[in-house]
């Protein structure tokens, strides 16, 4: 892995083996920046949602003219060289084996799951954050889901702009709503498929270190598909709902019609029979890890590839038995997990099966 002018790193070159990576050091040393750099090796704005325009290294003279992340990785297609970066605040560029490539190809090559401290109380926070987290899990298994979601949001924005103007051609709105319905049903179908697989993985491990969760999706389109409506009929029903909701959506300035953008991920702590949002911070963190680790197992089992795991401050709010359980779960998946923490002792349950790096003021040194 090599970085050039990324966040606090002017230059960095790391040689790694396939085992998990433990990054330890004081707050602000640059640990999370390394995880963020890796998160740009899949489509999206990175684990901090900063986008290509927000990660160039800054000094007294201002931001660097260009930044880059390069990695040599073992993937399902064998060894590949991946590069991403941007020049002069422009759009992100992607290269695979030195050749320009679409971002979507990265998702196929490098399934990735990440967790950040901001998600520690995910189930008690805004609905949109839970849906974004769940969609990330879906993306890791089904890269086409990201394409459908991006297309859906673009069409939804165009429709709303026409409604805001108040003089849209009904035929043009019909066409947009039909396209929106097609993408929306594809999104809902991918979510339902992922939910079934995820719940199956959770149910298959009743004696794990992390609590079992009961999951559901509360969404109009998802409900139609779950009730047996075929995709074509579900698209027609959603398009009709959009048509009937034009006046309301136009008056509100946003799409109030229930679609995949308003779906809710519902989770309960099974043993306590309690809504996840009512659980303690530590229990919510454990439930989030339950979902992430279950998806990692599902990908390794069904897709034949272990995802890259980026767990920022993964051990925060976890007691010793759960830290030990986290190590066991990660090692069992075969994933290369990147974990951060302020102290090396947090990663002792990995014993010798982890590579340690001490991070101090943007210097990264391997430690025995």
N, C-alpha and C positions, 0 to 999 in steps of 0.2 A: 504494500500500500504506500503510495506517495502522494503528498500534498504540496501544492504550490500556492502561496498567498491565500490560504483558506483560514478565515477567522484569525486566531492568534498565531498561526503557523506560517512563517515565511517559507520554510521548506522542511519536509519530514520524509524519511524513508524507513519503513518498517519491514523487516523480514519475519514471517510468521509461519507456524505450523498449523495443522487443522484443529488443534484442541481449543477449548474456550480461552478467552482473553480477559484477564482481570486488570483493570486500570484503577490505580489507587493514588490518592494525593489530596491535597487541601482543596477546599472550595475555590473555584475560579482558576484552577491550574491549567484547564484545557481538556479535561476528560470528556465532557459532553460534546465538545467540538469534534472529537474523533468519531463519535457515534453519528453526529450530524453529517460529517463528510461521507460516511458509508451510506447514510440514508439517501444521498443524492444519486446512488447507483440504481435506484428504482424511480419510476415516474412520480411526480408530485413536487411539493415545495419543501420537502425535508421534514425531519421530526420536530423542528421548531416552527415550521410553516413560514420560514423567512424568504424562501424563493431565491432564485439565482442572483437577484439584485442586492440581497442583504448579507452575503457571506464573504465578500472580498475583504482581505486583511486591511486594516486601517492603521496608519501611523500619523505623524504630525503633518504630513503633506496631503493626507486624505486617503481615500480607498485605493487599493492597487488597481492597475488597469485590467488585470485578468486574474482569474483563479482557476485551479484545476484539481481534480481528484482522479488518481489513476490506481487501478488494482489489477493484479493477476489473480485469477480465481479458478478453482476447480468447479465446474458446473455440470449439469446433465449432458452438455454437449462436449465435455472435455475441458481442457484448459483454455481460457479466453482472457484477452486483455481488454479491460473496460476503461474508458476515459470519459469524464464529464467536466464541463467548465463553461466559463462565459468571459467575454471580452467587453471592457468599457461599459459595464452595466447592461449589456445586451442579453438576448435570450440564451438559455442554456443550450450547449451543443453536446452531442453524444457521439462517441466513437466506439466501435467494437472491432478489435483486432486492427486498429488504425483506420478503419473506414467509417464514414458518417453513417449513422443508423438512427431509426426512430426510437423515442423513449420507450414505447411500448415493448420493444424487443428486450429491454432490460428486465422488465417484470417477468418475462418467460424464463430468462436465464438465471435470475437471482431472486427467488422468493424470499421475502423479508418480513419480519414481524418486529415492531418496536414498542417499548413501553417507556414512559417518562414520568417523573414525579407529579406532573400536572394531572395525570390520570389517577392518582391515588384515591381520589374521591369522585371518580367518574360517575358512579351510579347515583350520587347525590347532586350532581351538577346538571347542566343543561341537556335537554334531550338530543340536540344536534351533536354534542360531543360524543355521546354514546353511539350514535349512528355512524359518526365518522370513524370511531374506533372499530366498530363491527365491520364496516365496509373495508377497512384496512386488512382485517383478517380474511375477508372474502377475496380481495385483490391478490393476496399471496397464493391462493389456490386457483384463481380464475382471472388472469390478467384482462380478459375481455370485459370484466365487470367495470374496471376503471374507465374503459373506453365508452361503455354505455352510460355510465354516470356523468362523464364529462359532456357527452353529446346531449344528454337529458337536460343538464343545467344550462347549456348554451341555448337550446331551443326554448326552455322555460323563460330565460332572460329576454329572448326576442319576442316571445308572446306577451310578456308583461310590458315591454316597451310599447307595443302596439296598443294594448289596453290602456296604458297611461295616456297615450295620445288621444284616445277616445274616438278616432275616426277610421278604425281598421276595416279593411275589406273582409267580410265574413268568410269568403272562400279562402282567403289567405290564412285566416285564423284556423279554419277547419284543417288546412294542410299542416300547419304547425302543431295543432293539437293531436292529429293523427300520428305525426312523427314522434312527438313527446310521449304518447301512449305506448308506441312500440319500444322505445328505449326504456320507459318506466317498467313495463312488464318484464323485459329482459333483466333489469336490475332486481326486481322482486323475486323472479325465479332463481337467480343466482344466490340471493340471500337465503331463500328457503332451503336450497340444496346444501349450502354451507351450514345452516343451522342444524339440519338433520345429522350431518356428519359430525359436527362439533358436539351435539348432545350425545351421540353414540359413543364418542371417545370419552366423554365425561362419565357416562353411565358404566363404561367398561372398567373403570378404576375406582371402585368404592372404597378402597383402603389406602388412598394416597395421602400425601402430606398436606394437600390443599383441599378446601371444602368442595363438595359437589354443588353444582348450580343447576337450577331448572330455568331454561331459556325459552323465550317466545318473542315473536315479532308482532307488534300491534300496528298494522297498516292495512288500508283498504284494499290495495292491489294484492298484497301478500295474502290477505284473507280470502279473496276471490280464488286465487290459485290453490290455496290450501283446501278450499271447499270443492275442488274438482273442476272449476271452470277452465276451459282450455285457453291457450294463449290468445287466440284470435278473438274469442268472446270477451276475455279480460281487457284486451286493448279497446274493443268497441265500448265497453262499459266505462272505462276510464276516460276515453275521448268524449263520451256523452256527458260525464260529470264535469269535465273541463268546459265544455260548451255551455252547460247550464250555470256554471259558476263565473262566467265572464264578467257580469255586472259587479258581483261581489269582489272578485279579484282586482278589477279595475279601480273600484272605490277604495280598497284597502292598500293598493300599491304593492301587493305581494300575492303570491299564489296560496290562497287559503284552501283551495280545493285539495282534498286529501289525496296525496300521491306518495310515491316513494321518498320524496324529500321530507315528508312529515311522519315517516315511520318511527316507531319507538321500539328500542331493544329493552325487553323486560327480563329481569333476572331476579331469582330468589335463592337465598342460602337454604339449601335443602334440609340440613340437619336442624337448623333453628326455625325453619318454616317462616322466614322473615324476608321482606323485600330487601334487596341488596343495598338500596339507598338508605335504609334504616340501620345498617350494620356499622360497626366501628371502622375507623380509618384502616386499621390493620386487617380487619376482615374483608373490607372492600379491596384492599391491595391483593389479598390472597385470592379473592374471587377473580380478579382481573388476570392474575397469573394462571389460575385454573383455565381460563379461556385461551390465553396465549399458548400455554403448554399443550393443551388439547389440540389446538390447530397445528402446532408443530408436529405432534405425533401423527395427526391425520395426513399431513403433507408427506411425511416420511413413509407412512404405510401405503397410502394410496397413489401418491405421485412418484414415489421412489427417489425423492430428493429431500434432504434435510434443509430447512430454511435457515437463513442467517438471522440470529436473534440479537437485537440491540436492547439491552435492559439497563436503562439509566437509573442509578441508585436503587437497584432491584432489591437489595437487602434492607432498605429502610422500612421500618414498621414491622419487620419480620423477627420473630423470636428464633432462638437457636435451632429448635427442631424443624422449623420451616426453612431456615437457611440450608440445613442439611438436606431437606426434601427437595429444595430448588436445585441443589447440585446434582442429586440423583436423577431428577427429571431431565435436566439439560444433558447430562452425560448419556442418558438412555436414548434420547432423540438422535444423537450423532451430530447435532448442530454445532457449528462454531458460534458460540454466544459471546458477545462483547458486553462485559458488565463493568459498572463503575461504582466506586465507593470511596469514602474518605480514609479508610484504614484497610490494610492488607488482611487483618485478622478476619474480616467479614467473609473472606473467600476460603478460609481454611478447610471447609467441608469438601472442597475439590481436591485437596491434598496435592499430589504431584501431577494430577491430570489437568492442569491449567497452566497457561503461561502468564507470568506476572510482569507488569510494566508500571514503573513509578512515573507519575506525571507531575512536573514541577515547573511552573512558569513557561509553558509551551516547550519544555524539554521532556522527551520520553525515553526512558532507559529501562532495558530489560533487567529484571532482578531474579536471582536464583530462588 
